[in-house]
């Protein structure tokens, strides 16, 4: 069996989502805290309440999930619902295999008894009470009616093998299951037939294995713990690794070589360089050791001394291989924890070849691993889902590279950057990513920050992304923050591509409050310490205005300098050799015209006058506007040099920003005022 569709309504972090699943590997990605684990908990909750495989499974599971209070004997609805004014609803659509349907048909008598047992009050459900009940006329008729209904449902399943298992928890705490016969069909198929195998298993993210010796119990006394470890109390499975190993050995006639082969398979594909050396009971201490051997050095040590990631991986995959029954359902919460990317890269291929294909098991996992994400996305037989928020989940398909994707690549953005974050913030400056979070860190939590290069290329990529956004073809939320550079941005924002431009030359222009500068600089060891606030303010303005002359010269020279002429590829395509020569001739003529102005002998005098006029213009403009118009980056460096500040320039800037955060000023509010309105 496998789950084909899930809908979750008002459960924990989820408002309402509905999505489809494949029968293979389904990876769910999204930002931290968005509710990925909530989806797994929702499936697990339905399993525990409507499809139990052990006594008190619902109570035990709900208690471990923090939903049920054993002292009050009731469900804590406030710990369950997203909105306590609404009911919680979780619906699963499952498809049975033909083999499972045949099993139901062959087990008609037992299946009917299972259904009868589940429909009777708990006081009448032990085996001996059932004998008395079905011997009565009422019981016999009830069983016959159930058997007839069951036969009809099996015939329907042969043509449409879909079962709907729907759970509803009312605001008053009442728990209701809909579609009773479907619920009982799936429940019967999930029943434990060998306590070492299960059709449903949940692997939590915290895979802590106890250090040192642990109590080991075998046989009937251990059966309940083993069954609980599958889903009701999943933490038990890791505490019981050594117990499980011994159980498997006993069941397989002490075949240690079989265990070694399984370990070798995991080590060779995921953790190369190690092997299982043996299982040993120490004579002096009685300690049970599972010995691991390093192939290169020959060192032998207990499994306890593997790293956290190695232990978690080994335990998870060994238990998957040895305790999962055919055609089961596996929930994996963040299997990549404590592992480096090189190991994560092999997780999905291993799951596909050794678990999905060999056991026909469906896997539903959550992840923050870029490697798991990429491996799922690149394989069209697998399924990648992006949980964006509490109302939105979308499937991510393997697509040909679109213009938008090419634009994102040129901006240094990977698929994982989009799927694991609320959005991407692009900064024009190379150092701004170290500084901006000091002022707006609380606003941009969950966003990834990328520093970019020159304005021209950035504006091209913005245009490409916005065109894709307008066509509903763009993934993610993108914010571009541009320096002013006295070059106003002429475009507009779209729904998912926002553009913000500082109203000052660059970000550092917001750091020029003389009171803040004096407060910070006087605490530094300086060669030329400022005497007072007034003298510092005067000196900073003087340093800013000293930029005017160079600024005026640069602008006028740029205006006078002939611009480069080039021939675009589009002008050459589809043309004959003769036509190409004509295009080149036109380019040469246009280039010559650029130099006509220099034939006039007065051009030097005109250039000198224009430079002089520009200096006068800028000095007048900057007299009051110098904080906005000057090159803030260059000015901060000049201040650092002028006072001989003995300290890193980056540290000085960070200290200025921290002071602004502690004592908000006009500049602090201006920065936040630009960012806050566009943050989701």
Steps between C-alpha positions, in 0.01 A plus 500: 500500500601861467354841577394690188351814652519684832288787624568668834259756641568703817767270645780664697698732266286416196191702412395299194702314239425219256754320284564178309777247557678244284549137601878556505704761690328827590725777634338799672713814523439848635627764744558427868186492712258497207339167597678220312513275808135585566408317179674184623332537840161529327551171314629336817196624693258341252696176519490491880131582543334335200750229399644368828715187510540475879291553810481864614697615194292817467546596866874422496561690176299805602675506835845502335381771260393717794133484402358266766513548876496167688413686822195671353418210269420734213637644178660844542332672207702819543819300429341349193321777312635794304179686588319365807169631365506250211497121469816315400467286187763272346413290196715232337430342163676163463527255213526128573709265288341204322697273732342668803151477354554128435613463862175661618302261281687191619469612863131582475412318822779653708446841343129486584584405860744793512224733387253355751753540779567864410126581497419352841544674836844442651358278774399238242810497283722234654507165323296307757223760519479494121444122502197545720370795302521344154341182635188702575239573233573871513875445466463247220274732301732793562803303380314378189393857414857620540628214285254584220591869516869409497462281191328785315772747601775263383330474160498882480867516597591273209384769257586805710761421769465839672423527872421822683592526867370823650558624854303782661565639847227733622556810710341317796765226472276243331696284253320362194614274217313500171481223239505216750544212257797667325650576837459136608644370171821700535518425871476126436780511241721691744460247781830368636547140384862474612609729782832559319325649194267796453303660218533849651802659665589854608858618545523823704780755449653441843677168449681485833651167594585449869869468585629207697322182594124472472248254635426231243191283509413237242188299425144574603603759758643716222219472246303800628806728495588390148148571370483834684829606341355497149271800543338537843832572675756525217788613723510145633631364170837673545530408867440139399751465216708236680184319608373502142833366375483208743136434409591484132793271576278264703227493235761423232676220691792718617598584141755772581622500138157616385516795741853579381379505139222743587744727685745473210233614258429811707867575571616451141234726349466762773792480745791337312806381692317318781359153560326300772769306686271299725270495802668427830401449863796611712607246766589744778223758472225308323469794261352423159707664226421535132852535361585721202833468317685769304629334183804725456633508855357173628366680810206326668251682724142480623220642287441753781811687386385572147409864441138607561433523127658162425308326777172660395552404137608143577212443741239650268599309189563170675159517667339591168659199335418251776172615660296630202252260343423501128270777369526706817505874572806674645510848656852648525550833676827668392717192432799727426550625859869516607620383158731673255378577145709223342305238699164672443556476126467120520194479725232518230673252262534253791137543604388451142702186428493322838169605655258623235588248228575195715211548743257697279479738796375856478727757665386844617787709632567858605838660443718811508772332294580655162642163392180309582298772330710483182499120490120495528450778245731340244316165506163515327383181672520680836291786638613837639259721695558857619308602813497880466276594793209366705265516199725429202682188384610451139675228304837578344558337164821432312485764228715618216699808596281802438622858463399562862706203619798622298460842658492345847812297424682814391401654834654202682165354609439126534164327527572433868540875567144555379336201664667518841446874556209741517668697225830625358635850565751621241737783594695704248788562740759231568518567875142605580396144591716531814340830599130509408393215737619709797222750426227278355597151620166452675314584178698276265524188716454201269628686194823417319729794414713514184752769404514586131714698258439788260166672447470443124498120517275499807234709325501256207436207736229695683319557171525131407369385840214750494391384155488141630316618812235673290453170313470305830815304413729617782577306817575679826486857631781736396599840642765716330655784702689743278738781583394840373831601340309811385337272238129452582359157410226544241323164536221390734445201727289197414321262736802279571788721383531813713755775434607746769748782442671693776419872493868568571807428288564164674429319827798659681340845452259405779796475741593871495307630801770710678364419847523125435844536341633697796354254755673207329832656389581645844503144637768392250875539536567783250815682383296819449200477732211744427489783757121531515181432307510834321853457368421147383187616316697775328782264401263232364321759284837631382609149399171447318528826306856412402345239270331772291797588280572144393126431458460803270808410292388137464148592390612754241770273359248216472261731315773608259665160452391317182294193586601156379343384178438128452313275261243267660467138390136566409619755241712234328273196503342405168703752298725439200869586505431815300228613742730439797766723340236773463407468869865533597540807276204667669657430841832654391327814368307543827822456697673771294215743566566470874835673450367791289464719810874481557571667163386826660806671658285634787409155638761523779369836614142370491593191704682707763198731532255211528714345777510832685124547466435142618716556810304812589170320440592202717641713783175691522293180480714312752511786750179370659469159333854366552381212720286368213716593200856410600660158459429358846740208466789732410405744777499235773847391386615865505365545855679183611825633352458864616474408867753218480252255650686191615246239418352310210279710271235227493487497880459879504202478263340221705545700822333802338205283392468343846487847655226596253308189601533578872409866453287520184546817296357635175734286291406182691129564438565583135675166436226300669233705326638388164511129589203435729215557248626232258580223750247216497 
